Amino acid sequence: MTLSRRIALSTVTLLALLAGCASAPPPAPPAARAALAPTGTLRVGVYPGSPTSMLRVPGSTEMRGVTVDLGRDLGQRLGVPVEIVVFQRVAEVIDALKATRVDFTVTNATPARAADVDFTAPLIALELGYLSLPGSPVQSIDAVDQPGRRIGVSQGSSSQAALTRQFRHAAVVPAP
């Protein structure tokens, strides 16, 4: 075995041993559990079709996504069971938060939403953009806002509100 392979094997072994020694985070204080999961179960509000909320693994009922994963981790840290509550649109998740039918979600902190629900400091910053194929007439953001162009967005999403204000010529087409 070469020296570089021995060093690599030793490093991997050391990292595995250190990972096994890592301690679990301390249990959450009862007041935190009561505030974040008042029913004793952390109810996580999600909507399908968004990697920041929830996607289904093809061919299964398994759910993944930023909100799903963070909700499960938060429930584990709080020491409470987690219930994933699926809605069809983000607006329905916000309504469920307002009505205390869910306890947690991840979404954009828009001024309209902040009037109804409380937000933490931003945890994730995402840059918005677009994709176009080579040869497409859309090669810049200026080329998007043209008569006859249609921009698909999720109905009730913050993208619908923002792009409707931004584009004067392109049609913003909401879909459920």
Buried (B, 14 or more C-beta within 10 A) or exposed (E): EEEEEEEEEEEEEEEEEEEEEEEEEEEBEEEEBEEBBEEEBBBBBBBBBBEBBBBBEEEEEEBEBBBBBBBBEBBBBBEBEBBBBBBBBBBBBBBBBEEEBBBBBBBBEEEEBEEEBEEEEEEEEEEEEEEEEEEEEBEEEEBBBEEEBEBEBBEBBBBBBBBBEEBEEBEBEBEE
